Amino acid sequence: MIIYLHGFDSTSPGNHEKVLQLQFIDPDVRFLSYSTLHPRHDMQHLLKETDKVIKSTKEPVLICGVGLGGYWAERIGFLCNIRQVMINPNLFPYENMTDKIDRPEEYLDIATKCIKDFRSKNKDNALVILSRNDEILDNQRSADELSPYYTVIWDEVQTHKFKSLSEHLFKIKAFNSKI
């Protein structure tokens, strides 16, 4: 089973396309929606809904997110002890979303209150796919932050919204098969 978390643009048709693409590697893909505007509420909501999904199956669960969804996939996946795939994750929403969300400082608060050194405790439990053509985020900064802990794969074609996952589906499937 795969849980899919959208990015900031929750109504983008690209989300449906990514869910359909992920169904090539697992027919059971759950789309979890969240507000994107209220980080503390979003975290509580995503933890609760992810826990429900995990308890509903005996199958391994993978959480996958794009952009802001990648930020949440890493944290929620760690806290729920499931593997994560982050695609162009927005690791610094408290810096780059100040004009888009009500309380961007809550992201920094969440980051500082998360378990100390959570990435070292989560080592090798996430796969990161970054686009060299991301027009929104500095993915080299993300790679520098994440590569000590996770495998980072660079994509030479896709932009921030990462319309096509097809080139990476088998890598995601292989990563999810490692237990």
GROMACS elastic network, one bead per residue, 0.5 to 0.9 nm:
[ bonds ]
;  ai    aj funct       b0    kb
    1    26     6  0.62339   500
    1    27     6  0.75191   500
    1    28     6  0.50273   500
    1    29     6  0.58705   500
    1    30     6  0.76332   500
    1    53     6  0.89931   500
    1    54     6  0.89750   500
    1    57     6  0.82710   500
    1    59     6  0.65815   500
    1    60     6  0.63944   500
    1    62     6  0.63412   500
    1    63     6  0.86259   500
    2    22     6  0.78598   500
    2    23     6  0.85916   500
    2    26     6  0.69854   500
    2    27     6  0.86174   500
    2    28     6  0.64006   500
    2    30     6  0.61653   500
    2    31     6  0.85974   500
    2    60     6  0.85965   500
    2    61     6  0.56788   500
    2    63     6  0.56751   500
    2    64     6  0.69819   500
    3    28     6  0.85956   500
    3    29     6  0.57737   500
    3    31     6  0.60118   500
    3    32     6  0.67421   500
    3    50     6  0.77978   500
    3    53     6  0.82643   500
    3    61     6  0.72533   500
    3    62     6  0.61595   500
    3    64     6  0.60427   500
    3    65     6  0.82918   500
    3    73     6  0.88964   500
    4    15     6  0.86328   500
    4    18     6  0.85454   500
    4    19     6  0.70276   500
    4    22     6  0.88088   500
    4    29     6  0.68136   500
    4    30     6  0.59502   500
    4    32     6  0.61285   500
    4    33     6  0.86268   500
    4    62     6  0.86198   500
    4    63     6  0.60683   500
    4    65     6  0.57304   500
    4    66     6  0.84315   500
    4    69     6  0.80370   500
    4    73     6  0.84594   500
    5    10     6  0.89126   500
    5    15     6  0.86482   500
    5    30     6  0.87586   500
    5    31     6  0.63499   500
    5    32     6  0.56298   500
    5    33     6  0.66436   500
    5    34     6  0.82664   500
    5    63     6  0.75478   500
    5    64     6  0.61265   500
    5    66     6  0.67623   500
    5    68     6  0.83132   500
    5    70     6  0.73377   500
    5    72     6  0.76685   500
    5    73     6  0.70037   500
    6     9     6  0.72502   500
    6    10     6  0.56468   500
    6    11     6  0.86872   500
    6    12     6  0.87505   500
    6    15     6  0.63206   500
    6    31     6  0.78782   500
    6    32     6  0.76620   500
    6    33     6  0.69290   500
    6    34     6  0.83041   500
    6    64     6  0.87569   500
    6    65     6  0.59678   500
    6    66     6  0.58706   500
    6    67     6  0.75015   500
    6    68     6  0.72102   500
    6    70     6  0.81802   500
    7    10     6  0.59929   500
    7    15     6  0.84915   500
    7    36     6  0.79001   500
    7    65     6  0.70709   500
    7    66     6  0.53159   500
    7    70     6  0.74497   500
    7    71     6  0.89492   500
    7    89     6  0.87242   500
    7    90     6  0.87182   500
    7   161     6  0.82253   500
    8    11     6  0.87988   500
    8    35     6  0.86402   500
    8    36     6  0.58689   500
    8    37     6  0.85716   500
    8    66     6  0.88786   500
    8    67     6  0.71178   500
    8    68     6  0.57326   500
    8    69     6  0.74663   500
    9    12     6  0.56929   500
    9    15     6  0.88790   500
    9    36     6  0.84670   500
   10    13     6  0.87237   500
   10    15     6  0.74349   500
   10    33     6  0.73940   500
   10    34     6  0.81269   500
   10    35     6  0.82288   500
   10    36     6  0.79941   500
   11    14     6  0.84231   500
   11    15     6  0.75450   500
   12    15     6  0.58345   500
   12    16     6  0.78797   500
   13    16     6  0.55326   500
   13    17     6  0.66224   500
   13    18     6  0.89501   500
   14    18     6  0.61442   500
   14    19     6  0.86282   500
   14   161     6  0.75269   500
   14   162     6  0.83595   500
   14   163     6  0.61438   500
   14   164     6  0.88919   500
   15    18     6  0.51583   500
   15    19     6  0.62895   500
   15    20     6  0.87072   500
   15    31     6  0.86688   500
   15   161     6  0.89734   500
   15   163     6  0.85725   500
   16    19     6  0.51031   500
   16    20     6  0.62731   500
   16    21     6  0.86674   500
   16    31     6  0.87051   500
   17    20     6  0.51323   500
   17    21     6  0.62222   500
   17    22     6  0.86882   500
   17   163     6  0.75501   500
   17   164     6  0.81536   500
   18    22     6  0.60909   500
   18    23     6  0.85680   500
   18   162     6  0.86372   500
   18   163     6  0.71300   500
   18   164     6  0.72073   500
   18   165     6  0.69745   500
   19    22     6  0.51179   500
   19    23     6  0.62952   500
   19    29     6  0.64764   500
   19    30     6  0.80161   500
   19    31     6  0.74062   500
   20    23     6  0.51290   500
   20    24     6  0.71812   500
   20    27     6  0.88127   500
   20    29     6  0.83095   500
   21    24     6  0.56209   500
   21    25     6  0.79023   500
   21   164     6  0.78813   500
   21   165     6  0.67326   500
   21   166     6  0.68967   500
   21   169     6  0.79127   500
   22    25     6  0.56615   500
   22    26     6  0.63946   500
   22    27     6  0.77357   500
   22    28     6  0.88388   500
   22    29     6  0.69913   500
   22   165     6  0.78736   500
   22   166     6  0.86431   500
   22   169     6  0.70818   500
   23    28     6  0.66220   500
   23    29     6  0.62392   500
   24    27     6  0.65753   500
   24   169     6  0.78389   500
   25   169     6  0.67897   500
   25   170     6  0.74887   500
   25   172     6  0.82492   500
   25   173     6  0.60981   500
   26    29     6  0.67388   500
   26   173     6  0.82634   500
   30    53     6  0.84280   500
   32    46     6  0.75790   500
   32    49     6  0.76123   500
   32    50     6  0.82075   500
   33    36     6  0.87709   500
   33    46     6  0.82430   500
   34    37     6  0.85221   500
   34    38     6  0.89307   500
   34    41     6  0.87857   500
   34    42     6  0.58245   500
   34    43     6  0.88019   500
   34    45     6  0.73102   500
   34    46     6  0.71937   500
   35    38     6  0.65044   500
   35    39     6  0.82742   500
   35    41     6  0.83387   500
   35    42     6  0.64223   500
   36    39     6  0.67089   500
   36    42     6  0.68451   500
   36    68     6  0.79500   500
   36    69     6  0.89485   500
   36   101     6  0.73220   500
   37    41     6  0.88195   500
   37    42     6  0.79718   500
   37   100     6  0.77639   500
   37   102     6  0.58229   500
   37   103     6  0.73518   500
   37   104     6  0.83158   500
   38    41     6  0.55044   500
   38    42     6  0.59394   500
   38    43     6  0.86685   500
   38   101     6  0.72513   500
   38   102     6  0.66121   500
   38   103     6  0.65564   500
   38   104     6  0.82524   500
   38   106     6  0.80623   500
   39    43     6  0.60848   500
   39    44     6  0.87069   500
   39   101     6  0.88190   500
   39   102     6  0.89046   500
   39   103     6  0.73389   500
   39   104     6  0.75455   500
   39   105     6  0.89298   500
   39   106     6  0.59975   500
   39   107     6  0.62199   500
   39   110     6  0.81779   500
   40    43     6  0.52101   500
   40    44     6  0.64512   500
   40    45     6  0.86389   500
   40   106     6  0.65918   500
   40   107     6  0.78784   500
   40   110     6  0.75161   500
   41    44     6  0.52516   500
   41    45     6  0.60584   500
   41    46     6  0.85180   500
   42    45     6  0.50404   500
   42    46     6  0.59195   500
   42    47     6  0.84189   500
   42    72     6  0.89243   500
   43    46     6  0.52006   500
   43    47     6  0.60465   500
   43    48     6  0.85286   500
   43    72     6  0.76386   500
   43    75     6  0.88291   500
   43    76     6  0.76894   500
   43   110     6  0.87591   500
   44    47     6  0.52428   500
   44    48     6  0.61739   500
   44    49     6  0.86381   500
   45    48     6  0.52344   500
   45    49     6  0.61259   500
   45    50     6  0.84485   500
   46    49     6  0.51505   500
   46    50     6  0.58077   500
   46    51     6  0.83013   500
   46    72     6  0.81934   500
   46    76     6  0.71116   500
   47    50     6  0.52363   500
   47    51     6  0.60374   500
   47    52     6  0.86397   500
   47    76     6  0.61321   500
   47    77     6  0.89175   500
   47    79     6  0.79984   500
   47    80     6  0.75179   500
   48    51     6  0.52216   500
   48    52     6  0.63596   500
   48    53     6  0.88746   500
   49    52     6  0.50567   500
   49    53     6  0.63420   500
   49    54     6  0.87270   500
   50    53     6  0.50781   500
   50    54     6  0.61783   500
   50    55     6  0.86014   500
   50    63     6  0.87279   500
   50    76     6  0.77698   500
   50    77     6  0.85948   500
   50    80     6  0.76031   500
   51    54     6  0.51148   500
   51    55     6  0.61421   500
   51    56     6  0.85995   500
   51    80     6  0.69755   500
   52    55     6  0.52040   500
   52    56     6  0.62036   500
   53    56     6  0.51172   500
   53    57     6  0.69282   500
   53    61     6  0.83560   500
   54    57     6  0.58163   500
   54    58     6  0.77743   500
   54    59     6  0.83666   500
   54    60     6  0.81347   500
   54    61     6  0.66205   500
   54    80     6  0.84956   500
   54    82     6  0.88804   500
   55    58     6  0.76203   500
   57    60     6  0.78716   500
   57    61     6  0.83442   500
   58    61     6  0.87659   500
   60    82     6  0.78281   500
   60    83     6  0.87821   500
   60   176     6  0.83356   500
   60   177     6  0.89480   500
   61    82     6  0.61821   500
   61    83     6  0.71894   500
   61   176     6  0.84846   500
   62    77     6  0.78764   500
   62    82     6  0.60012   500
   62    83     6  0.51039   500
   62    84     6  0.57805   500
   62    85     6  0.75120   500
   62   176     6  0.67761   500
   63    73     6  0.57446   500
   63    74     6  0.81647   500
   63    76     6  0.82196   500
   63    77     6  0.62448   500
   63    82     6  0.70620   500
   63    83     6  0.63749   500
   63    85     6  0.63081   500
   63    86     6  0.85225   500
   64    69     6  0.75548   500
   64    70     6  0.67865   500
   64    73     6  0.58392   500
   64    74     6  0.85023   500
   64    77     6  0.88678   500
   64    83     6  0.86424   500
   64    84     6  0.57469   500
   64    86     6  0.59229   500
   64    87     6  0.76560   500
   65    68     6  0.73234   500
   65    71     6  0.74047   500
   65    72     6  0.71618   500
   65    73     6  0.54275   500
   65    74     6  0.83492   500
   65    84     6  0.81530   500
   65    85     6  0.65112   500
   65    86     6  0.53280   500
   65    87     6  0.61244   500
   65    88     6  0.85370   500
   65    89     6  0.74411   500
   66    71     6  0.80506   500
   66    73     6  0.85139   500
   66    85     6  0.86435   500
   66    86     6  0.61709   500
   66    88     6  0.58874   500
   66    89     6  0.59032   500
   66    90     6  0.81804   500
   66   160     6  0.84730   500
   66   161     6  0.71783   500
   66   162     6  0.78198   500
   67    70     6  0.51200   500
   67    71     6  0.68464   500
   67    86     6  0.78319   500
   67    87     6  0.64026   500
   67    88     6  0.51422   500
   67    91     6  0.83569   500
   67   137     6  0.87792   500
   67   160     6  0.73893   500
   67   161     6  0.73704   500
   68    71     6  0.50831   500
   68    72     6  0.65879   500
   68    73     6  0.86582   500
   68    88     6  0.84814   500
   68    89     6  0.59737   500
   68    90     6  0.50199   500
   68    91     6  0.76812   500
   68    93     6  0.74826   500
   69    72     6  0.50817   500
   69    73     6  0.59282   500
   69    74     6  0.86926   500
   69    86     6  0.77931   500
   69    87     6  0.83911   500
   69    89     6  0.69578   500
   69    90     6  0.78548   500
   70    74     6  0.63051   500
   70    75     6  0.87760   500
   70    84     6  0.85739   500
   70    85     6  0.73176   500
   70    87     6  0.59233   500
   70    88     6  0.68653   500
   70    90     6  0.65298   500
   70    91     6  0.79528   500
   70   128     6  0.88925   500
   71    74     6  0.56943   500
   71    75     6  0.67625   500
   71    76     6  0.87936   500
   71    86     6  0.74152   500
   71    89     6  0.53748   500
   71    90     6  0.56245   500
   71    91     6  0.56060   500
   71    92     6  0.84173   500
   71    93     6  0.85212   500
   72    75     6  0.52347   500
   72    76     6  0.57481   500
   72    77     6  0.79015   500
   72    86     6  0.89094   500
   72    89     6  0.86458   500
   73    76     6  0.53498   500
   73    77     6  0.54809   500
   73    78     6  0.81382   500
   73    83     6  0.89010   500
   73    84     6  0.60263   500
   73    85     6  0.70795   500
   73    86     6  0.66164   500
   73    89     6  0.88045   500
   74    77     6  0.52712   500
   74    78     6  0.60596   500
   74    79     6  0.86511   500
   74    83     6  0.84474   500
   74    84     6  0.59304   500
   74    85     6  0.75983   500
   74    86     6  0.69457   500
   74    89     6  0.88679   500
   74   119     6  0.89061   500
   74   122     6  0.89024   500
   74   126     6  0.72636   500
   75    78     6  0.51727   500
   75    79     6  0.61802   500
   75    80     6  0.85338   500
   75    84     6  0.89654   500
   75   114     6  0.82919   500
   75   118     6  0.86934   500
   76    79     6  0.51127   500
   76    80     6  0.59562   500
   76    81     6  0.82357   500
   76    82     6  0.83446   500
   76    84     6  0.87893   500
   77    80     6  0.51548   500
   77    81     6  0.56994   500
   77    83     6  0.60085   500
   77    84     6  0.57721   500
   77   125     6  0.88312   500
   77   126     6  0.86644   500
   78    81     6  0.50051   500
   78    82     6  0.63579   500
   78    83     6  0.75326   500
   78    84     6  0.79385   500
   78   118     6  0.78223   500
   78   119     6  0.85263   500
   78   121     6  0.86149   500
   78   122     6  0.63510   500
   78   125     6  0.81527   500
   78   126     6  0.89896   500
   79    82     6  0.80047   500
   81   122     6  0.87385   500
   81   125     6  0.89028   500
   82   125     6  0.77703   500
   83   124     6  0.88920   500
   83   125     6  0.52241   500
   83   126     6  0.57461   500
   83   127     6  0.83002   500
   83   175     6  0.86746   500
   83   176     6  0.70561   500
   84   125     6  0.64525   500
   84   127     6  0.63128   500
   84   128     6  0.84288   500
   84   176     6  0.85101   500
   85   125     6  0.87933   500
   85   126     6  0.55380   500
   85   128     6  0.58569   500
   85   129     6  0.76290   500
   85   172     6  0.74363   500
   85   175     6  0.88462   500
   85   176     6  0.89671   500
   86    89     6  0.56098   500
   86   126     6  0.72756   500
   86   127     6  0.62610   500
   86   129     6  0.62382   500
   86   130     6  0.83056   500
   87    90     6  0.89326   500
   87   127     6  0.84779   500
   87   128     6  0.59315   500
   87   130     6  0.59271   500
   87   131     6  0.81690   500
   87   160     6  0.86723   500
   87   161     6  0.87824   500
   87   162     6  0.76787   500
   88    91     6  0.89251   500
   88   128     6  0.76173   500
   88   129     6  0.62718   500
   88   131     6  0.64775   500
   88   134     6  0.76789   500
   88   137     6  0.77376   500
   88   139     6  0.69510   500
   88   142     6  0.82174   500
   88   159     6  0.89208   500
   88   160     6  0.63874   500
   88   161     6  0.79647   500
   88   162     6  0.79091   500
   89    92     6  0.88307   500
   89   128     6  0.81036   500
   89   129     6  0.85021   500
   89   130     6  0.79112   500
   89   137     6  0.85063   500
   89   139     6  0.83339   500
   89   142     6  0.75711   500
   90    93     6  0.60538   500
   90    96     6  0.86274   500
   90   137     6  0.70199   500
   90   139     6  0.87989   500
   90   142     6  0.80267   500
   91    94     6  0.86949   500
   91   142     6  0.68133   500
   91   145     6  0.88361   500
   92    95     6  0.54912   500
   92    96     6  0.64863   500
   92    97     6  0.83122   500
   92   107     6  0.79973   500
   92   108     6  0.81325   500
   92   142     6  0.89711   500
   93    96     6  0.51315   500
   93    97     6  0.51493   500
   93    98     6  0.75788   500
   93   104     6  0.66309   500
   93   105     6  0.86284   500
   93   107     6  0.66140   500
   93   108     6  0.81884   500
   94    97     6  0.60708   500
   94    98     6  0.63707   500
   94   103     6  0.83936   500
   94   105     6  0.54136   500
   94   106     6  0.74234   500
   94   107     6  0.55300   500
   94   108     6  0.58744   500
   95    98     6  0.63805   500
   95   104     6  0.76500   500
   95   105     6  0.84878   500
   95   108     6  0.88565   500
   96    99     6  0.79713   500
   96   100     6  0.86702   500
   96   104     6  0.87278   500
   96   137     6  0.85005   500
   97   100     6  0.51285   500
   97   101     6  0.62799   500
   97   104     6  0.65518   500
   98   101     6  0.61202   500
   98   102     6  0.77672   500
   98   103     6  0.76541   500
   98   104     6  0.55555   500
   98   105     6  0.82130   500
   99   102     6  0.80705   500
   99   104     6  0.85956   500
  100   104     6  0.83750   500
  101   104     6  0.59975   500
  102   105     6  0.89402   500
  103   106     6  0.57038   500
  103   107     6  0.79638   500
  104   107     6  0.56791   500
  104   108     6  0.74653   500
  105   108     6  0.52499   500
  105   109     6  0.63434   500
  105   110     6  0.87127   500
  106   110     6  0.60288   500
  106   111     6  0.84681   500
  107   110     6  0.50200   500
  107   111     6  0.61131   500
  107   112     6  0.86350   500
  108   112     6  0.61507   500
  108   113     6  0.85226   500
  109   112     6  0.52423   500
  109   113     6  0.61118   500
  109   114     6  0.85499   500
  110   113     6  0.51514   500
  110   114     6  0.59867   500
  111   114     6  0.53643   500
  111   115     6  0.86030   500
  112   115     6  0.81205   500
  112   116     6  0.79842   500
  113   116     6  0.77746   500
  114   117     6  0.84214   500
  114   118     6  0.71735   500
  115   118     6  0.52559   500
  115   119     6  0.89621   500
  116   119     6  0.85009   500
  117   120     6  0.55823   500
  117   121     6  0.67235   500
  117   122     6  0.88221   500
  118   121     6  0.50197   500
  118   122     6  0.60229   500
  118   123     6  0.85462   500
  119   123     6  0.58601   500
  119   146     6  0.81670   500
  119   148     6  0.89531   500
  119   149     6  0.63343   500
  119   150     6  0.86592   500
  120   123     6  0.50195   500
  120   124     6  0.87980   500
  120   148     6  0.85445   500
  120   149     6  0.62864   500
  121   125     6  0.89969   500
  121   149     6  0.89673   500
  122   125     6  0.54866   500
  122   126     6  0.75211   500
  122   149     6  0.74971   500
  122   150     6  0.85836   500
  123   126     6  0.73347   500
  123   148     6  0.82901   500
  123   150     6  0.60865   500
  124   127     6  0.75117   500
  124   149     6  0.60444   500
  124   151     6  0.69865   500
  125   149     6  0.84697   500
  125   150     6  0.70536   500
  125   175     6  0.89602   500
  126   149     6  0.82419   500
  126   150     6  0.56919   500
  126   151     6  0.72898   500
  126   175     6  0.84326   500
  127   150     6  0.59273   500
  127   151     6  0.54215   500
  127   152     6  0.63954   500
  127   153     6  0.78916   500
  127   172     6  0.76619   500
  127   175     6  0.72470   500
  128   143     6  0.83680   500
  128   146     6  0.79174   500
  128   147     6  0.84763   500
  128   150     6  0.68115   500
  128   151     6  0.61336   500
  128   153     6  0.61257   500
  128   154     6  0.84937   500
  129   151     6  0.85270   500
  129   152     6  0.58477   500
  129   154     6  0.59122   500
  129   155     6  0.69903   500
  129   168     6  0.83495   500
  130   133     6  0.87816   500
  130   134     6  0.80120   500
  130   139     6  0.63505   500
  130   140     6  0.85701   500
  130   142     6  0.83299   500
  130   143     6  0.77533   500
  130   152     6  0.71805   500
  130   153     6  0.62230   500
  130   155     6  0.59517   500
  130   156     6  0.88095   500
  130   158     6  0.87949   500
  130   160     6  0.85725   500
  131   134     6  0.53878   500
  131   139     6  0.70385   500
  131   153     6  0.86111   500
  131   154     6  0.58258   500
  131   156     6  0.61934   500
  131   157     6  0.70788   500
  131   158     6  0.57577   500
  131   159     6  0.60462   500
  131   160     6  0.67332   500
  131   162     6  0.76489   500
  132   135     6  0.88034   500
  132   138     6  0.89533   500
  132   139     6  0.69917   500
  132   140     6  0.81748   500
  132   154     6  0.66446   500
  132   155     6  0.61119   500
  132   156     6  0.55240   500
  132   157     6  0.74409   500
  132   158     6  0.76546   500
  132   159     6  0.76069   500
  132   160     6  0.89811   500
  133   136     6  0.89698   500
  133   139     6  0.88442   500
  133   155     6  0.81590   500
  133   156     6  0.68162   500
  133   157     6  0.67137   500
  133   158     6  0.62641   500
  133   160     6  0.71305   500
  134   137     6  0.59176   500
  134   138     6  0.73511   500
  134   139     6  0.70676   500
  134   158     6  0.74066   500
  134   161     6  0.81057   500
  134   162     6  0.86422   500
  135   138     6  0.81857   500
  135   159     6  0.65005   500
  135   160     6  0.61111   500
  136   139     6  0.89334   500
  136   159     6  0.86478   500
  136   160     6  0.63799   500
  137   140     6  0.87595   500
  137   141     6  0.86179   500
  137   142     6  0.85048   500
  137   160     6  0.74713   500
  138   141     6  0.55324   500
  138   142     6  0.67773   500
  138   143     6  0.89971   500
  139   143     6  0.60390   500
  139   144     6  0.84618   500
  140   144     6  0.61054   500
  140   145     6  0.85474   500
  141   144     6  0.50982   500
  141   145     6  0.62375   500
  141   146     6  0.86860   500
  142   145     6  0.50464   500
  142   146     6  0.60312   500
  142   147     6  0.82012   500
  143   146     6  0.51727   500
  143   147     6  0.53966   500
  143   148     6  0.86930   500
  143   152     6  0.68231   500
  144   147     6  0.57912   500
  144   148     6  0.76068   500
  145   148     6  0.71769   500
  145   149     6  0.84765   500
  146   149     6  0.56472   500
  146   150     6  0.59662   500
  146   151     6  0.81527   500
  146   152     6  0.76139   500
  147   150     6  0.52096   500
  147   151     6  0.61748   500
  147   152     6  0.59925   500
  148   151     6  0.82711   500
  153   168     6  0.89563   500
  155   158     6  0.64299   500
  155   159     6  0.89657   500
  155   167     6  0.88045   500
  155   168     6  0.88438   500
  156   159     6  0.88463   500
  157   162     6  0.88265   500
  158   161     6  0.76667   500
  158   162     6  0.51372   500
  158   163     6  0.68075   500
  158   164     6  0.71681   500
  158   165     6  0.87979   500
  159   162     6  0.53566   500
  159   163     6  0.75868   500
  160   163     6  0.83714   500
  161   164     6  0.88664   500
  162   165     6  0.68795   500
  164   167     6  0.75488   500
  164   168     6  0.87494   500
  165   168     6  0.54638   500
  165   169     6  0.60830   500
  166   169     6  0.53265   500
  166   170     6  0.81407   500
  167   170     6  0.75523   500
  167   171     6  0.83134   500
  168   171     6  0.51989   500
  168   172     6  0.62239   500
  168   173     6  0.86594   500
  169   172     6  0.50814   500
  169   173     6  0.61249   500
  169   174     6  0.85720   500
  170   174     6  0.59800   500
  170   175     6  0.84134   500
  171   174     6  0.50846   500
  171   175     6  0.60315   500
  171   176     6  0.85238   500
  172   175     6  0.50716   500
  172   176     6  0.61260   500
  172   177     6  0.85905   500
  173   176     6  0.51035   500
  173   177     6  0.61749   500
  173   178     6  0.89469   500
  174   177     6  0.50350   500
  174   178     6  0.66408   500
  175   178     6  0.54802   500
  175   179     6  0.85413   500
  176   179     6  0.73674   500
